[in-house]
Amino acid sequence: MARSQRVGETWSLRLERLARNIELLAEKDERSLERVLEMGALRRAAAAELHAICAEFVEALNGLLARSLVELDPPEYRPEAFQEDGANLVQVNVRGRILQVEFHTTQDLLSTEEFRVPYTMEGFVRAFNQELLDKALIEEQLLFYTVEPDRRMWRYFDARTYHTGPFDLGYLLSLMERIVN
């Protein structure tokens, strides 16, 4: 076999391998785009879920109150209000006692930088009243929307005590009790 024929076969094999890799690259890009779209939908649903938890808390509390009103801001969740590239805020206010929930998307689709469980959104939960503000004390805990293979949920993390748990009615109740009492 002549040298030029062997070189030609080598080029041919390399070209075929390159063509296969390009086809695989197209499939990979399509899967990446699908993943980005899927995570965007998941993030919007998570924002709605967070607002729904706060709304349920406010509604339950208001159902038991005769003289005061607990306010939720924004009062209704609007999907178009979700900020993919900025801060999102939900606030519960009762007579100047405030629970403030701020969250935003992570830079990458998933992260484990600040919390050991993979998460796609992060933020803070702040609880304060005028007395705490006068002392420059605002209770703040970290907030994460975690994404595990078998479940997805909002979790808080107290960096002082290393305590973590679900962001739910019980958690909101405990925070509000601290700033009202």
Buried (B, 14 or more C-beta within 10 A) or exposed (E): EEEEEEEEEEEEEEEEEEEEEEEEEEEEEEEEEEEEEEBBEBBBBBBBBBBEBBBBBBEEBBEEEEEEEBBBEBEEBEEEEBEEEEEBBBBBBBEEBBBBBBBBBBEEBEBEEEBEEBBBBBBBBBBBBEEBEEEEEBBBBBBBBBBEEEEBBBBBBBEEEEEBEEBBBEBBEEBBEBBEE
